[in-house]
Amino acid sequence: MAGERELRDMIVETNRDVKWICRTLKKMEEKDAEVEGRLRALENWKSETAGEEKRERQIAAGAGGVVGGIVAVVVKVMGWG
């Protein structure tokens, strides 16, 4: 009888441990999914920001090129060049 009782107690304890492990793993997976989502959002925001900065630099370079071209034409027309 004592052996059966010890075996039953071990089975119950193991069952509790397995349930605890499963709950803990589920919480860890949920936390990982949350962190992964936040990381993706941050990466998307960073790439959008980098894209906007690149567009701003391209616009500025384009505007600088247009202004430089106009200045060159004016200088040539006025005979300074």
N, C-alpha and C positions, 0 to 999 in steps of 0.2 A: 503494500500500500504506500509506503513512504516513497518508494522509487517511482511509482506512478504519479504521485503528487508532485514530486520534484520535476518529473518530465513534463507534466501539465503546466507547472509554473514556468518552466523554461520556454515552452511553446507559447504561452500567453505573453511572456516578456519579449520573445522574438517577434511575435505578431505586432506588439506595440512599437517595437523598434522599427520594424519594416514600415508601419504606417507613418511614424515620425519621419523616417528617411524620405518617404514618398512626398509628404507635405513639404518638407524642406526643399527637396529638389524642384517641386512645382513653384515654390516661392522664388527660388533662384532663377528658374527659367523665365518667370514673369519679370523679375528685376532685370535680367539680361535683355529681354525684349524691350523693356522701357528704355534702358541705357542705349541700346542699338538704335531705337527710334530717335532719341535725342541726338545721338551722334550723327545720324543721317540728316536730320534737320539742320544741324550746325554746319555740316559739310555743304549742303545745298545753299545755305545762306552765304557761306564763305565763297562758293563758286559764283553765286549771283553778284556778290560784292566785287569780286575780282573781275567779272565780266563788265560790270558798270564802270569800274576804274579803267579798264582797257578801252571801252567805248569812249570815255571822256578824253583819254589820251589821244585816241584816233581822231576825234572831232577837233581837238586843239591842234593836232598836227595838220589836219586838213585845212583848218581855218588859217593857220600860220602859212601854209603853202599858198593859199589863195591871196592872202594879204601880200606875201612876198612877190607873187606874180604881178599883182596890181602895181606895187611899188616899182618893179622892174619896167613895166610898160610906161608908167608916168615918167620915170627917169629917162627912158629912151626917147619918149615924145618931147620932153623938154630939152633934150640934147645934152644932158649931163653925163650920159653913159657911153 
